[in-house]
Amino acid sequence: MDLVQSDRLKLDVPLKSYSPELPAVYDKVTIRHLLTHQAGVRDYRNDDEVFNAVHYPTSRDAIKTFVNDPLLFEPGTKMAISVRSAPS
C-alpha cells in the first residue's frame, strides 16, 4: 500500500499494465481484484501445491504455475478464498 500511497501503483488498472506478458485472460484483472479475492484465479490444485517449498527467484517465476490456467469467473463478479489447511 506504500506504493499506492506514493502513486507508483494503481489498484484499478489492469495487471497487464505492469506485466504485459500476461495472457489475454488477465486483460480485466486488477490488483484490487487480487487483493479482494475477486480475480477468478484458481485455488491450489492439491497439497503438493499448497505446501510447495520451492523458492522462486521472482514473482514472475512463481505465477508460471497458474498463469496459463483459465480464470474461474469474470473478474469482479464473485469472491473465492482458499480454505485449505495443513494435513493432519
C-alpha positions in Angstrom: 0.0 0.0 0.0 3.0 2.3 0.3 3.4 2.0 -3.5 -0.3 3.1 -3.8 0.2 6.0 -1.5 3.3 7.1 -3.3 1.3 6.9 -6.6 3.7 4.3 -8.0 1.0 1.6 -8.2 -2.7 1.9 -9.2 -5.2 -0.6 -7.8 -7.7 -0.3 -10.6 -5.7 -0.6 -13.7 -5.3 -3.9 -15.4 -2.4 -6.1 -14.2 -1.1 -6.2 -17.8 -0.1 -2.5 -17.4 2.6 -3.8 -15.1 3.2 -7.2 -16.6 2.3 -7.0 -20.3 3.4 -10.7 -20.9 0.4 -12.0 -19.0 -2.1 -13.9 -21.2 -5.2 -12.2 -22.6 -7.4 -13.7 -19.9 -5.8 -11.2 -17.5 -6.9 -8.2 -19.5 -9.6 -7.2 -17.0 -7.9 -8.4 -13.8 -6.7 -5.6 -11.5 -4.6 -5.5 -8.4 -7.8 -4.7 -6.4 -9.3 -7.9 -7.8 -6.4 -9.9 -6.5 -6.4 -8.2 -3.1 -10.1 -8.7 -2.6 -10.1 -12.3 -3.9 -12.2 -11.3 -6.9 -9.8 -12.0 -9.7 -11.0 -15.5 -10.6 -7.6 -17.1 -10.2 -7.8 -20.8 -9.3 -7.2 -22.2 -5.9 -4.4 -24.7 -5.2 -5.0 -28.0 -7.0 -3.6 -30.3 -4.3 -1.4 -30.4 -1.2 1.7 -30.5 -3.2 1.0 -27.0 -4.5 -0.1 -25.8 -1.1 3.0 -27.0 0.8 5.5 -26.4 -2.0 8.9 -25.4 -0.6 10.2 -24.1 -3.9 11.9 -20.7 -3.7 11.0 -18.7 -6.8 13.6 -16.0 -7.7 10.9 -13.6 -8.8 7.1 -13.2 -8.6 7.0 -13.7 -12.4 8.6 -17.1 -11.9 6.1 -18.0 -9.2 3.0 -17.2 -11.3 4.1 -19.5 -14.0 2.4 -22.3 -12.0 -1.1 -21.0 -12.7 -1.0 -18.1 -15.1 -2.0 -20.2 -18.2 -5.0 -21.8 -16.4 -8.4 -20.3 -17.2 -10.0 -17.9 -14.7 -12.8 -19.5 -12.6 -15.1 -16.5 -13.2 -15.2 -13.0 -14.7 -13.0 -10.7 -12.5 -15.0 -8.6 -10.1 -18.2 -10.8 -10.2 -17.5 -13.2 -7.4 -15.2 -13.8 -4.5 -13.2 -17.0 -3.9 -11.0 -17.7 -0.9 -8.7 -20.7 -0.4 -9.8 -22.7 2.6 -7.1 -25.4 2.6 -5.3 -26.3 5.9 -2.3 -28.3 6.8 -2.7 -32.1 6.6 -3.3 -33.9 9.9 
